[in-house]
Amino acid sequence: MSERLLGGRYELEQLLGQGGMAQVYRARDRVLDRPVAVKLLRPEYANDATFVARFQREARAAANLVHPNIVAVYDVGQDGNQHYIVMEYIAGRTLKEFIRERAPLPVDLALRIAEEVCTALEYAHRHGLIHRDIKPQNILLDEEGEVVKVADFGIAKSRLDPESTADRLALGTVKYISPEQARGVEVVPQSDLYSLGVVLYEMLTGRQPFDGETPVSIALQHIEAEPPPPRQINPYIPPAVEAILLRALAKNPRERYASAREMRQALERYRLAGLETTGPLPQAVAPPAIPAPPARPDQVPTRGTRPAPRVSPTPRAIPTRGTTLGPLGIALLILIGVGMVSLVLLLVRLLYPPRPLVTPTSVPTTAVPTWPTAPSPGIPVLLRDLTGLSAADARAILEQDGLLYVEGPPRCDPYIEPGHVVEQKPRYGTRLLAGQAVTVTLSAERTLARVPYVVQMSYEGARLTLLGACFRIERKELGCTSTPVGYVARQEPRAGVSEAQGITVTVYVSIGYQETILPELLRVPLADAQRRVEAAGLIWGYANPQTQADMPPGVDIDDQGAPGQVISYLVQYNGVRKTNGELPAGARVPCGAVVHVAYYALP
């Protein structure tokens, strides 16, 4: 297409998609030098003055929705007879494309996506906006498939009023509309939950609940027909998930969840209680049977009755002959016992003095210290720490101490080199007798392995999972996310890719949806700084070029950074303005705060 410029600012670059109401382009904001998405209203709607007025009013209301799961609206304008809206550009794909590639989705993934949509709806409903057009095409996933954003808030108001004709029903939308929308009556927040139920149905089964040759026939099914139970299509859907789904698809809005919050909580309760997949489930392995203790003669069950539960008997006093010891006798026995123990310890110390513990640095592989005398039989030996030693060093130390070296199955450890001791049993510090065996576990050779999926796990669960797969773990905090606090919202590298065992996997642990962590921006290239700001759930403001002429007296701009790098920034939120000197990287700031930067520009 030929180059077009809207409002003297937005340069249209590429057509991304089109629907019955509008076309969406990727564009470049020439003022802020950033990519944006521009939605152009079709001419047939542009000539409807009533619709245009509502479009502009609701678009401006949607611009006030600042939430990490909602595509941000930057601007609304008109260029001649062309009405447009400027939105955040998401480099990724729609949920519809994702479903086409991978449906049916795993239950935990489908529920996580639905939860994040619920979070967006909850926020919008609280601000008085009903989406009215929830469908997979309006749900966007980033390139990693981990961040969910809902688009077109307050824009796609249903046109299914009584005067609408059948040919004005958009087939792509009617498959997701609620019964009340199909009847042309007033929509309510539960209308969005019905549409989300259809989306969840499609994620788990690969199809919508209703289909037909015409939009009207589909709309009538939404009004009158019951959806086929999803477990008939995919029997691996858990019954509890099917119950959540069918409640969302109730014909009467009052029979659905009372709010998006209630539906989100229902999804979270199931997902956090126990995850299942939509694929065949592995057979459970029964635990080894534990033999019951032999019954006492006085507890033989009689025929026709069940054995009584085994209860630990209360210790009974043991009768003794003669008189019992008084307090003086008990004290005397204790003193005698303490004296004998002290005497034995003194003899052990004289006959076998303690030796210094051997560490990996004190025992080279080429020379292992020897002791002048071997431990005497029957004398306790203090087991030393072998962790991190090579197999040869560990064997030599145990032989010097008169203990037997036994090698167990190897286990990959991301922090200990292959062939070195990962674990020892018994643990170090245990006193053993000469001749007893010590089992050591060596670190196995590292290979390529798939990175486990740990998103939505608790940090401790993710840590254990990654360690079990022989990957190191690094924790970072992430805000502006609907993921529960303390749970993993994102991971790098992403799950499923093959990586060398021993590398570090970074997990981003949620701190909630109200705050985020201010990223490092100083001395960072401008484009990279913008990516960091937007990834943190913040809004990229203006970028102000600076040269030496703009510097205060005595300040050399070359000391602030290199050309093209950020040299200062200003964070603005809730009427507060803070500079980089007041708000360093790593500080917590509210989600949706605006970050303005100054960068080193060549004259």
C-alpha positions as CSV (number, residue, x, y, z in Angstrom):
1,M,0.0,0.0,0.0
2,S,1.1,3.6,-0.5
3,E,2.4,5.5,2.4
4,R,-0.3,7.2,4.6
5,L,0.0,9.5,7.5
6,L,-2.8,10.0,10.0
7,G,-3.1,13.2,12.0
8,G,0.4,14.2,10.8
9,R,1.8,11.7,13.2
10,Y,1.0,8.0,12.6
11,E,2.6,6.5,9.5
12,L,0.8,3.3,8.4
13,E,3.2,0.5,7.6
14,Q,1.5,-2.9,7.2
15,L,-2.1,-4.3,7.3
16,L,-2.3,-6.6,10.3
17,G,-5.9,-7.7,10.0
18,Q,-9.5,-6.6,9.3
19,G,-12.9,-7.3,10.5
20,G,-16.5,-6.3,9.9
21,M,-16.0,-2.9,11.6
22,A,-12.4,-1.9,11.1
23,Q,-9.0,-2.5,9.7
24,V,-5.9,-2.7,11.9
25,Y,-2.5,-1.5,10.7
26,R,1.0,-1.6,12.3
27,A,2.2,2.0,12.3
28,R,5.0,4.2,13.5
29,D,4.4,7.0,15.9
30,R,6.7,9.7,14.4
31,V,6.6,11.8,17.5
32,L,7.6,9.2,20.0
33,D,9.4,6.9,17.5
34,R,7.7,3.7,18.5
35,P,5.5,1.1,16.9
36,V,1.8,1.3,17.5
37,A,-1.4,-0.4,16.2
38,V,-3.9,1.8,14.4
39,K,-7.5,0.8,14.0
40,L,-9.3,2.5,11.1
41,L,-13.1,2.6,11.2
42,R,-14.8,1.4,8.0
43,P,-16.6,4.1,6.0
44,E,-20.1,2.6,6.5
45,Y,-19.7,3.2,10.3
46,A,-17.9,6.5,9.8
47,N,-21.1,7.9,8.2
48,D,-23.3,6.9,11.2
49,A,-23.1,10.0,13.4
50,T,-24.6,8.2,16.4
51,F,-22.2,5.4,16.2
52,V,-19.2,7.6,15.7
53,A,-20.1,9.7,18.8
54,R,-20.4,6.5,20.9
55,F,-17.2,5.1,19.3
56,Q,-15.3,8.2,20.4
57,R,-16.8,8.4,23.8
58,E,-16.2,4.7,24.7
59,A,-12.7,4.8,23.1
60,R,-11.7,7.6,25.3
61,A,-13.1,5.8,28.3
62,A,-11.1,2.7,27.3
63,A,-8.0,4.9,27.2
64,N,-8.3,5.3,30.9
65,L,-8.0,1.5,31.4
66,V,-4.4,1.0,32.5
67,H,-3.9,-2.7,33.3
68,P,-1.1,-5.2,32.4
69,N,-3.7,-7.5,30.7
70,I,-5.4,-4.8,28.6
71,V,-4.0,-3.4,25.4
72,A,-3.4,0.2,26.1
73,V,-5.2,2.9,24.1
74,Y,-2.9,5.8,23.3
75,D,-5.0,8.2,21.2
76,V,-8.3,8.7,19.4
77,G,-8.6,11.0,16.4
78,Q,-10.0,11.9,13.1
79,D,-8.3,12.7,9.8
80,G,-10.8,14.0,7.3
81,N,-13.7,11.5,7.3
82,Q,-11.3,8.8,8.7
83,H,-11.8,7.9,12.3
84,Y,-9.1,6.0,14.1
85,I,-7.8,4.8,17.4
86,V,-4.1,4.3,18.3
87,M,-3.3,1.3,20.5
88,E,-0.3,-0.5,22.0
89,Y,1.4,-2.8,19.5
90,I,1.9,-6.4,20.7
91,A,4.5,-8.4,18.8
92,G,3.0,-11.8,18.9
93,R,-0.1,-13.6,17.8
94,T,-3.8,-13.9,18.6
95,L,-5.2,-16.6,20.7
96,K,-7.1,-17.8,17.6
97,E,-3.9,-18.5,15.8
98,F,-2.5,-20.3,18.9
99,I,-5.6,-22.4,19.1
100,R,-5.4,-23.4,15.4
101,E,-1.8,-24.6,16.0
102,R,-2.1,-26.4,19.3
103,A,-5.7,-27.2,20.3
104,P,-6.7,-28.8,22.5
105,L,-4.5,-26.9,24.9
106,P,-3.3,-28.3,28.2
107,V,-5.8,-27.6,31.0
108,D,-3.3,-25.6,33.1
109,L,-2.4,-23.4,30.1
110,A,-6.1,-22.9,29.1
111,L,-7.0,-22.0,32.7
112,R,-4.1,-19.6,33.0
113,I,-5.2,-17.7,29.9
114,A,-8.8,-17.6,31.0
115,E,-7.7,-16.3,34.5
116,E,-5.8,-13.4,32.9
117,V,-8.7,-12.5,30.7
118,C,-10.9,-12.6,33.8
119,T,-8.5,-10.3,35.5
120,A,-8.8,-7.8,32.6
121,L,-12.6,-8.1,32.6
122,E,-12.7,-7.6,36.4
123,Y,-10.8,-4.4,36.1
124,A,-12.9,-3.1,33.2
125,H,-16.2,-4.0,34.8
126,R,-15.1,-2.2,37.9
127,H,-14.6,0.9,35.8
128,G,-18.0,0.6,34.1
129,L,-17.0,-0.9,30.8
130,I,-18.3,-4.1,29.2
131,H,-16.3,-5.6,26.4
132,R,-19.2,-7.1,24.4
133,D,-16.9,-8.8,21.9
134,I,-14.7,-11.3,23.8
135,K,-13.3,-13.8,21.3
136,P,-9.9,-15.4,20.6
137,Q,-9.2,-12.8,17.9
138,N,-9.3,-10.1,20.5
139,I,-7.0,-11.9,22.9
140,L,-3.3,-11.4,22.2
141,L,-0.3,-13.4,23.3
142,D,3.3,-12.1,23.2
143,E,6.0,-13.8,21.3
144,E,6.8,-16.1,24.3
145,G,3.1,-17.0,24.7
146,E,3.1,-16.0,28.4
147,V,1.6,-12.5,28.5
148,V,-2.1,-12.3,27.8
149,K,-3.7,-9.0,26.7
150,V,-7.3,-8.2,25.8
151,A,-7.9,-5.8,22.9
152,D,-10.8,-3.6,21.8
153,F,-12.3,-2.6,25.1
154,G,-15.3,-0.3,24.7
155,I,-15.0,-0.3,21.0
156,A,-16.8,-3.4,19.6
157,K,-20.3,-2.7,20.9
158,S,-22.7,-5.3,19.6
159,R,-24.8,-4.2,16.6
160,L,-27.3,-7.0,17.2
161,D,-30.3,-4.7,18.0
162,P,-33.8,-5.6,16.8
163,E,-33.3,-3.5,13.6
164,S,-30.2,-5.4,12.5
165,T,-30.6,-7.7,9.5
166,A,-29.1,-11.2,9.2
167,D,-26.4,-10.1,6.8
168,R,-25.1,-7.6,9.3
169,L,-24.1,-10.4,11.8
170,A,-20.4,-11.1,11.7
171,L,-19.8,-14.8,11.5
172,G,-16.5,-14.5,13.4
173,T,-18.3,-12.8,16.3
174,V,-21.6,-14.5,16.5
175,K,-20.0,-17.7,17.5
176,Y,-19.0,-16.1,20.8
177,I,-22.0,-13.9,21.6
178,S,-24.2,-14.3,24.7
179,P,-27.9,-15.3,24.5
180,E,-28.9,-11.8,25.6
181,Q,-26.8,-10.2,22.8
182,A,-28.3,-12.6,20.3
183,R,-31.8,-11.5,21.5
184,G,-30.8,-7.8,21.2
185,V,-31.4,-7.0,24.8
186,E,-29.1,-5.0,27.2
187,V,-25.8,-6.6,27.9
188,V,-24.4,-7.1,31.4
189,P,-21.0,-8.0,32.8
190,Q,-22.0,-11.7,32.8
191,S,-22.3,-11.4,29.0
192,D,-18.5,-11.1,28.8
193,L,-18.2,-14.2,31.0
194,Y,-20.4,-16.2,28.6
195,S,-18.2,-15.3,25.7
196,L,-15.1,-16.2,27.7
197,G,-16.8,-19.6,28.4
198,V,-17.0,-20.1,24.7
199,V,-13.4,-19.2,24.3
200,L,-12.4,-21.6,27.1
201,Y,-14.6,-24.3,25.4
202,E,-12.6,-23.8,22.2
203,M,-9.2,-23.9,23.9
204,L,-10.0,-27.3,25.5
205,T,-11.8,-28.9,22.6
206,G,-10.6,-27.2,19.5
207,R,-14.1,-26.1,18.4
208,Q,-16.9,-23.8,19.5
209,P,-20.0,-25.2,21.1
210,F,-22.3,-24.0,18.3
211,D,-21.9,-24.0,14.6
212,G,-24.1,-23.4,11.6
213,E,-24.4,-22.3,8.0
214,T,-25.6,-18.8,8.8
215,P,-25.0,-16.3,11.6
216,V,-28.7,-16.4,12.5
217,S,-28.8,-20.2,12.9
218,I,-25.8,-19.9,15.3
219,A,-27.4,-17.0,17.2
220,L,-30.6,-19.1,17.7
221,Q,-28.5,-22.0,19.1
222,H,-27.0,-19.6,21.7
223,I,-30.5,-18.7,22.7
224,E,-32.2,-22.1,22.7
225,A,-29.7,-25.0,22.5
226,E,-27.6,-26.6,25.3
227,P,-23.9,-26.8,24.4
228,P,-22.5,-30.3,23.9
229,P,-20.7,-31.4,27.1
230,P,-17.0,-30.7,26.4
231,R,-16.0,-34.1,27.9
232,Q,-17.9,-35.8,25.0
233,I,-15.4,-34.1,22.7
234,N,-12.3,-34.3,24.8
235,P,-12.7,-37.0,27.6
236,Y,-9.5,-35.8,29.3
237,I,-11.1,-32.6,30.5
238,P,-11.4,-32.9,34.3
239,P,-15.1,-33.0,35.5
240,A,-14.4,-30.0,37.7
241,V,-13.2,-27.9,34.8
242,E,-16.3,-29.0,32.7
243,A,-18.5,-27.8,35.6
244,I,-16.8,-24.3,35.6
245,L,-17.2,-24.2,31.8
246,L,-20.9,-25.1,31.7
247,R,-21.7,-22.6,34.5
248,A,-20.2,-19.8,32.4
249,L,-22.3,-21.0,29.4
250,A,-25.6,-20.8,31.3
251,K,-28.4,-19.2,29.3
252,N,-29.6,-17.1,32.2
253,P,-27.0,-14.5,33.2
254,R,-28.0,-14.9,36.9
255,E,-27.0,-18.6,36.7
256,R,-23.4,-17.7,35.6
257,Y,-20.7,-16.5,37.9
258,A,-21.7,-13.2,39.6
259,S,-18.5,-11.5,38.5
260,A,-15.3,-12.0,36.6
261,R,-13.6,-12.1,40.0
262,E,-15.7,-15.0,41.1
263,M,-15.0,-16.9,37.9
264,R,-11.3,-16.2,38.2
265,Q,-11.2,-17.5,41.7
266,A,-13.0,-20.7,40.6
267,L,-10.4,-21.2,37.9
268,E,-7.5,-20.5,40.3
269,R,-8.9,-22.8,43.0
270,Y,-8.9,-25.7,40.6
271,R,-5.6,-25.0,38.9
272,L,-3.7,-24.5,42.1
273,A,-5.3,-27.5,43.7
274,G,-4.0,-29.9,41.1
275,L,-3.2,-29.6,37.4
276,E,-4.3,-32.1,34.8
277,T,-3.6,-32.2,31.0
278,T,-5.9,-32.8,28.1
279,G,-3.8,-35.7,26.9
280,P,-3.8,-39.3,28.2
281,L,-2.9,-39.4,31.9
282,P,-0.1,-41.7,33.1
283,Q,-1.1,-44.7,35.2
284,A,-0.6,-44.1,38.8
285,V,2.0,-46.5,40.4
286,A,0.8,-48.0,43.6
287,P,3.1,-47.5,46.6
288,P,4.8,-50.6,48.0
289,A,2.6,-52.4,50.5
290,I,3.6,-52.0,54.1
291,P,3.2,-55.3,56.0
292,A,0.9,-55.0,59.0
293,P,2.4,-55.6,62.4
294,P,1.7,-59.1,63.9
295,A,-1.4,-59.1,66.0
296,R,-1.0,-59.7,69.7
297,P,-2.7,-62.8,71.1
298,D,-5.2,-60.6,72.9
299,Q,-6.2,-58.8,69.7
300,V,-7.2,-61.6,67.4
301,P,-10.4,-60.4,65.5
302,T,-13.4,-62.6,66.0
303,R,-15.3,-63.9,62.9
304,G,-17.8,-61.5,61.4
305,T,-16.2,-58.5,63.0
306,R,-13.6,-56.0,61.7
307,P,-10.3,-55.7,63.5
308,A,-10.2,-52.8,65.8
309,P,-7.9,-49.9,64.8
310,R,-4.3,-50.4,65.9
311,V,-3.7,-48.0,68.8
312,S,-0.3,-47.5,70.3
313,P,-0.5,-49.0,73.8
314,T,0.1,-46.7,76.8
315,P,3.3,-47.7,78.5
316,R,2.7,-49.6,81.7
317,A,4.8,-49.5,84.8
318,I,7.1,-52.4,85.1
319,P,7.0,-53.9,88.6
320,T,10.3,-54.4,90.4
321,R,11.2,-56.2,93.5
322,G,12.4,-54.5,96.6
323,T,12.1,-50.9,97.4
324,T,12.2,-48.1,94.7
325,L,15.1,-45.6,94.5
326,G,14.5,-42.3,96.2
327,P,15.6,-38.9,94.8
328,L,19.1,-39.3,96.3
329,G,19.6,-42.6,94.6
330,I,18.5,-41.3,91.2
331,A,20.9,-38.3,91.5
332,L,23.8,-40.7,92.4
333,L,23.1,-42.9,89.3
334,I,23.1,-39.8,87.1
335,L,26.5,-38.6,88.4
336,I,28.0,-42.1,87.9
337,G,26.7,-42.2,84.3
338,V,28.2,-38.8,83.5
339,G,31.5,-39.7,84.9
340,M,31.7,-42.9,82.9
341,V,30.9,-41.1,79.6
342,S,33.5,-38.4,80.3
343,L,36.1,-41.2,81.0
344,V,35.4,-42.9,77.7
345,L,35.6,-39.7,75.7
346,L,39.0,-38.9,77.4
347,L,40.4,-42.3,76.5
348,V,39.2,-41.9,72.8
349,R,40.8,-38.5,72.6
350,L,44.1,-39.9,73.9
351,L,44.2,-43.0,71.8
352,Y,42.8,-41.4,68.6
353,P,43.3,-37.6,68.4
354,P,40.9,-35.7,66.1
355,R,42.3,-34.9,62.6
356,P,41.5,-31.8,60.6
357,L,38.6,-32.0,58.2
358,V,39.7,-32.3,54.6
359,T,38.2,-29.9,52.0
360,P,38.4,-29.8,48.2
361,T,41.1,-27.2,48.5
362,S,43.2,-29.0,51.1
363,V,43.3,-32.3,49.3
364,P,44.8,-32.1,45.8
365,T,44.0,-34.9,43.4
366,T,47.7,-35.8,43.1
367,A,48.6,-36.1,46.8
368,V,46.3,-37.2,49.6
369,P,47.8,-36.8,53.1
370,T,48.4,-40.0,55.1
371,W,48.1,-40.6,58.8
372,P,50.9,-42.3,60.8
373,T,48.6,-44.9,62.2
374,A,45.3,-46.5,61.0
375,P,42.3,-46.2,63.3
376,S,42.0,-48.9,65.9
377,P,39.1,-51.3,65.5
378,G,36.0,-50.4,67.5
379,I,37.1,-46.7,67.8
380,P,34.5,-44.2,66.4
381,V,35.5,-42.3,63.3
382,L,34.1,-38.8,62.5
383,L,32.9,-38.9,58.9
384,R,34.2,-35.9,57.0
385,D,32.5,-33.7,54.4
386,L,33.1,-35.2,50.9
387,T,30.8,-32.8,49.0
388,G,32.6,-31.4,45.9
389,L,35.5,-33.8,46.0
390,S,36.5,-36.0,43.1
391,A,35.7,-39.7,43.3
392,A,39.4,-40.5,43.8
393,D,39.9,-38.0,46.6
394,A,36.7,-39.2,48.4
395,R,37.8,-42.8,48.1
396,A,41.3,-42.0,49.4
397,I,40.0,-40.1,52.5
398,L,37.5,-42.9,53.4
399,E,40.3,-45.5,53.1
400,Q,42.5,-43.5,55.3
401,D,39.8,-43.4,57.9
402,G,39.2,-47.1,57.7
403,L,35.8,-46.8,56.0
404,L,34.5,-48.5,52.9
405,Y,33.8,-46.5,49.7
406,V,30.5,-47.4,48.0
407,E,29.4,-45.6,44.9
408,G,25.7,-45.1,44.3
409,P,23.8,-44.2,41.0
410,P,25.1,-40.9,39.7
411,R,22.8,-37.8,39.6
412,C,23.2,-34.7,37.6
413,D,23.8,-31.6,39.7
414,P,23.9,-28.1,38.1
415,Y,26.3,-26.7,40.7
416,I,28.8,-29.6,41.1
417,E,31.1,-30.7,38.3
418,P,30.6,-34.2,36.8
419,G,32.5,-36.9,38.6
420,H,32.5,-35.1,41.9
421,V,30.5,-35.9,45.1
422,V,27.0,-34.6,45.2
423,E,25.8,-36.4,48.3
424,Q,27.0,-38.9,51.0
425,K,25.2,-41.2,53.2
426,P,25.5,-41.1,56.2
427,R,25.9,-37.4,56.3
428,Y,29.2,-35.8,57.4
429,G,29.7,-35.4,61.1
430,T,28.3,-38.9,61.8
431,R,30.5,-41.1,64.0
432,L,31.1,-44.5,62.4
433,L,33.1,-47.6,63.3
434,A,36.1,-48.6,61.2
435,G,35.0,-50.9,58.4
436,Q,31.5,-49.4,58.0
437,A,30.4,-48.3,54.4
438,V,29.8,-44.8,53.1
439,T,27.7,-44.4,50.0
440,V,28.6,-41.5,47.8
441,T,26.6,-40.1,44.8
442,L,28.6,-38.5,42.0
443,S,27.4,-35.8,39.7
444,A,26.5,-37.3,36.3
445,E,27.7,-36.0,32.9
446,R,25.5,-33.2,31.6
447,T,23.6,-33.5,28.4
448,L,21.0,-31.5,26.5
449,A,17.6,-31.5,28.2
450,R,14.3,-29.7,27.7
451,V,13.7,-26.8,30.0
452,P,10.7,-27.7,32.3
453,Y,7.5,-25.5,32.3
454,V,7.5,-23.7,35.7
455,V,5.2,-20.8,34.9
456,Q,2.4,-20.5,37.5
457,M,4.3,-22.7,40.0
458,S,5.3,-21.4,43.4
459,Y,8.9,-20.3,43.5
460,E,9.8,-23.2,45.7
461,G,8.1,-25.7,43.4
462,A,9.9,-24.1,40.4
463,R,13.2,-24.3,42.2
464,L,12.8,-28.0,42.9
465,T,11.6,-28.7,39.4
466,L,14.6,-27.0,37.8
467,L,17.1,-28.5,40.1
468,G,15.6,-31.9,39.4
469,A,16.2,-31.3,35.7
470,C,19.8,-30.2,36.4
471,F,19.3,-26.5,35.7
472,R,20.5,-23.6,37.9
473,I,17.9,-21.0,38.9
474,E,18.0,-17.2,39.2
475,R,15.1,-15.4,40.8
476,K,13.9,-12.0,39.6
477,E,10.8,-10.1,40.6
478,L,8.1,-9.1,38.2
479,G,5.1,-6.7,38.7
480,C,2.0,-5.7,36.8
481,T,0.9,-9.3,36.4
482,S,-2.2,-11.2,37.4
483,T,-0.1,-14.2,38.5
484,P,-0.6,-14.8,42.3
485,V,2.1,-13.2,44.5
486,G,5.0,-15.6,45.0
487,Y,4.3,-17.6,41.8
488,V,6.3,-17.7,38.6
489,A,4.9,-15.3,36.0
490,R,7.5,-15.8,33.3
491,Q,10.7,-17.8,32.6
492,E,13.8,-17.5,30.4
493,P,14.6,-19.6,28.5
494,R,11.1,-20.6,27.7
495,A,9.8,-24.1,28.5
496,G,10.3,-26.9,26.0
497,V,13.6,-25.7,24.3
498,S,16.6,-27.9,24.5
499,E,19.5,-26.5,26.6
500,A,22.7,-27.8,28.1
501,Q,22.1,-28.9,31.7
502,G,23.8,-26.7,34.2
503,I,22.8,-23.4,32.5
504,T,20.8,-20.8,34.5
505,V,17.0,-20.5,34.1
506,T,15.7,-17.1,35.2
507,V,12.3,-17.1,36.8
508,Y,10.3,-13.9,37.2
509,V,8.3,-14.2,40.5
510,S,5.1,-12.1,40.7
511,I,4.8,-9.2,43.2
512,G,1.2,-8.6,42.2
513,Y,-0.6,-6.5,39.7
514,Q,-0.4,-3.1,41.4
515,E,3.4,-2.6,41.5
516,T,6.4,-3.3,39.3
517,I,10.2,-3.1,39.4
518,L,11.8,-0.1,37.7
519,P,14.3,-1.6,35.3
520,E,17.9,-0.3,34.8
521,L,17.7,2.4,32.1
522,L,20.9,4.6,32.5
523,R,23.6,4.0,29.9
524,V,21.1,1.7,28.0
525,P,20.5,2.1,24.3
526,L,17.2,4.0,23.7
527,A,15.4,1.1,21.9
528,D,16.4,-1.4,24.6
529,A,15.3,1.0,27.3
530,Q,11.9,1.3,25.7
531,R,11.5,-2.5,25.6
532,R,12.5,-2.8,29.3
533,V,10.0,-0.1,30.3
534,E,7.1,-1.7,28.4
535,A,8.0,-5.2,29.6
536,A,7.8,-4.0,33.2
537,G,4.2,-2.8,32.7
538,L,5.2,0.9,32.5
539,I,4.3,3.4,29.9
540,W,7.0,4.8,27.6
541,G,6.7,8.6,27.5
542,Y,8.7,11.1,25.5
543,A,12.4,10.6,24.6
544,N,14.2,14.0,24.8
545,P,17.5,14.3,22.7
546,Q,20.4,16.0,24.6
547,T,23.7,17.3,23.3
548,Q,26.6,18.9,25.1
549,A,24.9,22.3,24.7
550,D,22.1,21.1,26.9
551,M,24.4,20.1,29.8
552,P,24.9,22.2,32.9
553,P,28.2,24.0,33.2
554,G,31.0,21.7,34.2
555,V,29.1,18.5,33.1
556,D,30.6,16.5,30.2
557,I,27.9,14.6,28.3
558,D,30.5,11.9,27.5
559,D,30.7,11.1,31.2
560,Q,26.9,10.4,31.2
561,G,26.9,7.7,28.5
562,A,27.6,7.0,24.9
563,P,25.6,8.4,21.9
564,G,22.2,6.8,21.7
565,Q,22.1,5.8,25.4
566,V,19.8,7.1,28.1
567,I,21.5,9.6,30.4
568,S,18.6,10.4,32.7
569,Y,14.9,9.7,33.2
570,L,11.8,11.0,35.0
571,V,9.0,8.7,36.4
572,Q,5.6,10.2,36.7
573,Y,2.6,8.6,38.6
574,N,-0.3,9.8,40.7
575,G,0.8,13.4,40.4
576,V,4.3,12.5,41.6
577,R,7.4,13.2,39.4
578,K,10.7,11.6,40.4
579,T,14.1,11.7,38.7
580,N,16.6,8.9,38.4
581,G,18.5,10.3,41.4
582,E,15.3,9.9,43.6
583,L,14.1,6.6,42.1
584,P,17.0,4.2,41.2
585,A,16.6,1.0,39.3
586,G,15.1,-1.8,41.3
587,A,12.7,0.5,43.1
588,R,9.0,-0.4,43.2
589,V,6.6,1.9,41.3
590,P,2.9,1.7,40.5
591,C,1.9,-0.1,37.3
592,G,1.1,2.2,34.5
593,A,3.6,4.9,35.6
594,V,5.0,7.0,32.7
595,V,8.7,7.0,32.1
596,H,10.3,9.9,30.2
597,V,13.9,9.7,29.2
598,A,16.7,12.0,28.0
599,Y,19.3,10.4,25.7
600,Y,22.6,11.4,24.2
601,A,22.1,12.7,20.7
602,L,24.8,13.7,18.3
603,P,24.5,17.3,17.2
